[in-house]
Every structure is written in structure tokens, then in C-alpha cells.
Amino acid sequence: MEEILKIENFKKSYGEHEVLKGINLTVNKGEVVSIIGSSGSGKSTLLRCINQLEEPTSGKIIFEGKNMLDKDADIRKIRTKMGMVFQSFNLYSNMNVLKNCTVGPIKILKKSKEKAEETALRYLEEVGMSEYVNAMPSQLSGGQKQRVAIARALCMEPDVMLFDEPTSALDPEMVGEVLKIMIKLAKSGLTMIVVTHEMDFAKNVSSKVVFVEKGVIAEMGTPEEVFDNPQEERTKEFLSRFRAIK
């Protein structure tokens, strides 16, 4: 398989507090990697470091053959190849749905307005939001906002999509509509790294599951390995809590 992202001995500290303690992870093209773990385990920090929203402390993040932490790395250029979907949507409140989706391609990718709109309409159609092109974010439900946020990220035509707990801010009845879109994207062959509390998604859609505990990868493997035959006591304990909730 073709490697797209490799993280080597990666660490992140805030002052004296070490949040990530030597992460090693390889993501291949077309893989769906779900990162699971308790709140505060370092999952979201890892994701935010991957596209440099947080400044890493040490180690390597090699994306498409280039170490992003090299001094001469063009982070802005690299970041255009990484779509990011946040838990709190982060839509531009002063722009309608269509403009939210075209502003990046026009300003950053230098696409023409016509080309950007054509791409935006295609992806808005894909996430079921094409009839809302003129709506403002304030007029949308949480699930609709998140679907627009996914379309907006796709409009940059990235090589990998990063999802930071994309359903955690949604009402339970809206979670399904966002997961349905993510499952569709996974089936299309898009490379995805997903920090999630949705265990069914992690188990049924991922090609690789990464369990993060106290800043380290405690266990990693296929969904069958991690969910059906966990090796570590901490993984067993974590998963048993979710089974108990269900």
C-alpha cells in the first residue's frame, strides 16, 4: 500500500506537561484510521498537530514524503492538501453556504469563481445540502452545518481528511446524518483520520483503529483485533464501558 502519512517518535508538551509521548503511526492511501480513547488522552491534540494547528515539540510528521517539521517545509501549501472538519463546525457566520465553500478554493487555490462554484455545488449535492446554497449558517441545524463543513473541506480537494470528533456537538438525532456522509466518503476511497467517540463507526468503517491512552498509542490494529480481541487491559476496560452504555 502507498504510504501517505508517517508519524515518528512524535511528542507534544505544554510547558512541563507532556501530552503526547512518542507517537508512531503510519497511514496508507485510502485507509480510514479511527483514533479512540478517553477524553484528555491526547487524541485531538494529535490531530491538530498533524496539520500544525498546534506546534509539535519533537519528532517527525512525514506527509507525502516531506517532513512537515523541516524548517523549509511550506506548511500553508501542505495544509491545502489536508481537509479539516472540526467538532464546532467553524463555518464563516457572515457568509452563505455557497460562499463558505468557495472562499478557500478562490483565495488559496486561485480557482476562478465559476470553477469554485461548480466544485462547491457538486460537493454540496453529495452531502445533501445543495438546496441550502443561499442559507446563512445561523439558519441551519447542527447536522446541516457539519455537512456544509464537510463539503467545504472537500472543495479544497484534499489528499487526506481529518475529522476531530465531528459528531460530538450534535444532537443525537443529527449524528446519523453526518455519519452517513462519512461512511459514503470512506467507501469512495478517501484517506480519512477520524478522532471519534462513535464506536460503531470505528468498528464497522475503519481499516485501522488506534487506541490512545495518556499520550501513547496503547493498542493499534484492525477493528477485529482491537474490538474483538484487545490485548491490553486498559483497552478492554475502555471498550467495556462503551458496551455497558449500549
C-alpha positions in Angstrom: 0.0 0.0 0.0 1.1 3.5 -0.7 2.1 5.5 2.4 0.6 9.0 2.7 1.4 10.0 6.3 4.0 8.7 8.7 4.4 10.0 12.3 7.7 9.1 14.0 8.5 9.4 17.7 6.2 12.4 17.9 5.9 14.4 21.1 3.9 17.4 22.2 4.3 19.3 25.5 2.6 22.3 27.0 5.3 23.6 29.4 6.1 20.7 31.8 3.0 18.7 30.8 3.8 16.1 28.1 0.5 15.4 26.2 1.9 13.1 23.5 4.8 10.8 24.5 6.3 9.3 21.4 3.6 8.5 18.8 4.4 6.2 15.9 1.8 5.8 13.2 1.6 5.1 9.5 -1.4 5.9 7.4 -1.7 4.5 3.9 -3.6 5.9 1.0 -7.3 5.0 1.1 -7.2 4.0 4.8 -9.8 5.1 7.3 -8.0 5.4 10.6 -10.2 5.9 13.7 -8.5 7.3 16.8 -10.3 6.4 20.0 -9.7 6.9 23.7 -10.9 8.7 26.8 -11.3 12.5 26.9 -7.9 14.1 27.7 -5.9 11.2 26.3 -4.3 13.4 23.5 -6.4 12.3 20.5 -7.5 15.8 19.4 -4.0 17.2 20.1 -2.5 14.6 17.8 -4.9 15.5 15.0 -4.3 19.2 15.4 -0.5 18.7 15.4 -0.8 16.7 12.1 -1.9 19.8 10.2 0.1 22.1 12.5 -2.8 23.9 14.2 -0.7 23.0 17.3 3.1 23.3 17.2 4.7 20.0 17.7 7.6 19.7 20.3 9.7 17.0 18.6 9.6 14.0 16.2 8.6 13.8 12.5 5.4 14.1 10.6 6.1 12.9 7.0 3.3 13.8 4.7 3.6 12.6 1.0 7.4 12.1 1.5 8.1 15.5 3.1 8.8 16.1 6.8 6.4 18.9 7.8 8.6 19.8 10.7 11.6 20.7 8.5 12.4 24.4 8.6 11.9 24.7 4.8 8.6 22.9 4.7 5.8 25.1 3.2 3.1 24.4 5.8 0.5 26.5 4.1 0.9 24.6 0.9 0.9 21.2 2.7 -2.2 22.2 4.7 -4.2 22.8 1.5 -3.9 19.0 0.9 -5.4 18.3 4.3 -9.1 18.9 4.8 -10.1 19.5 8.4 -13.6 19.1 9.9 -13.9 20.5 13.5 -16.4 19.5 16.2 -17.8 23.0 16.3 -18.3 23.4 12.5 -16.2 26.6 12.3 -18.3 28.0 9.4 -18.0 31.7 8.5 -21.1 33.2 10.0 -21.1 36.2 7.7 -21.1 34.1 4.5 -23.8 31.9 3.0 -23.3 28.2 2.4 -22.0 28.6 -1.2 -19.5 31.3 -0.2 -18.3 29.2 2.8 -17.4 26.5 0.2 -15.8 28.7 -2.4 -13.8 31.2 -0.4 -10.9 28.7 0.2 -10.6 27.5 -3.4 -10.7 31.1 -4.8 -8.3 32.7 -2.3 -5.9 29.8 -1.6 -6.1 27.5 -4.7 -6.6 30.6 -7.0 -9.6 28.9 -8.8 -11.9 31.1 -10.8 -15.3 31.9 -9.2 -17.1 29.8 -11.8 -14.9 26.7 -11.2 -15.0 27.1 -7.4 -18.8 27.3 -7.5 -19.1 24.3 -9.8 -17.0 22.2 -7.4 -18.9 23.5 -4.4 -22.3 22.6 -5.9 -21.0 19.1 -6.7 -19.9 18.5 -3.1 -23.0 20.2 -1.5 -25.1 17.8 -3.6 -23.0 14.9 -2.3 -23.7 15.8 1.3 -27.4 16.6 0.7 -27.1 20.4 1.1 -27.5 21.7 -2.4 -30.9 23.3 -1.8 -29.3 25.4 1.0 -26.7 27.3 -1.1 -28.1 30.7 -0.1 -28.8 29.9 3.5 -26.7 31.5 6.3 -25.1 29.2 8.9 -27.5 30.7 11.6 -30.4 29.2 9.6 -29.1 25.7 9.7 -29.3 22.9 12.2 -26.1 21.4 13.7 -26.2 18.4 11.4 -26.7 20.7 8.4 -23.8 22.9 9.5 -21.5 19.9 9.8 -22.5 18.6 6.4 -21.6 22.0 4.9 -18.3 21.9 6.8 -17.5 18.5 5.3 -18.4 19.9 1.8 -16.2 23.0 2.4 -13.3 20.8 3.3 -13.9 18.6 0.2 -13.9 21.7 -2.0 -10.2 22.0 -1.4 -9.9 18.5 -3.0 -7.5 17.3 -0.2 -5.5 14.1 -0.2 -6.5 13.3 3.4 -9.4 14.4 5.5 -9.0 15.0 9.3 -12.1 14.8 11.4 -12.0 16.0 15.0 -14.9 14.4 16.8 -17.3 15.6 14.1 -20.5 14.4 15.8 -19.7 15.4 19.4 -21.5 18.8 19.2 -24.6 17.3 17.6 -28.0 16.3 19.0 -28.3 12.5 18.9 -30.8 12.5 16.0 -28.4 14.5 13.9 -25.4 12.2 14.4 -26.7 9.7 11.9 -26.9 12.1 9.0 -23.3 13.1 9.4 -22.0 9.6 9.9 -23.9 8.5 6.8 -21.9 11.1 4.8 -18.6 10.0 6.4 -19.4 6.3 5.5 -20.0 7.4 1.9 -16.7 9.2 1.8 -14.9 6.2 3.3 -16.4 3.9 0.6 -15.2 6.3 -2.1 -11.6 5.6 -1.1 -10.8 8.9 0.5 -8.0 8.7 3.1 -9.5 9.7 6.5 -8.2 10.1 10.0 -11.1 10.4 12.5 -11.0 11.2 16.2 -14.3 9.8 17.4 -16.4 8.5 20.3 -18.6 6.7 17.8 -17.6 3.2 18.4 -19.9 1.7 15.8 -18.2 3.8 13.1 -14.7 2.9 14.4 -15.6 -0.8 14.4 -17.6 -1.0 11.1 -16.0 1.6 8.8 -12.3 1.8 9.8 -9.4 -0.1 8.3 -7.3 0.7 11.3 -8.2 1.6 14.9 -5.8 3.4 17.2 -6.5 3.5 21.0 -4.7 6.4 22.6 -4.2 6.4 26.4 -2.3 9.0 28.4 -0.5 10.3 25.4 0.7 7.0 24.0 -0.7 4.5 21.5 -1.8 1.7 23.9 -3.1 -0.5 21.1 -3.5 -0.5 17.4 -4.8 -2.9 14.8 -7.7 -3.8 12.6 -11.2 -3.2 14.0 -11.5 -7.0 14.6 -8.2 -7.1 16.5 -8.9 -4.1 18.7 -12.7 -4.6 19.3 -12.9 -8.4 19.3 -9.6 -9.4 20.7 -7.9 -6.5 22.6 -4.6 -7.4 24.1 -4.2 -4.6 26.7 -6.2 -4.4 29.9 -6.7 -0.7 29.5 -8.3 -1.3 26.1 -10.6 -4.0 27.4 -11.6 -1.6 30.3 -12.3 1.3 27.9 -14.3 -0.8 25.5 -16.3 -2.5 28.2 -17.5 1.0 29.3 -18.9 1.6 25.9 -20.6 -1.8 25.8 -22.1 -1.1 29.2 -23.5 2.2 27.9 -25.1 0.4 25.0 
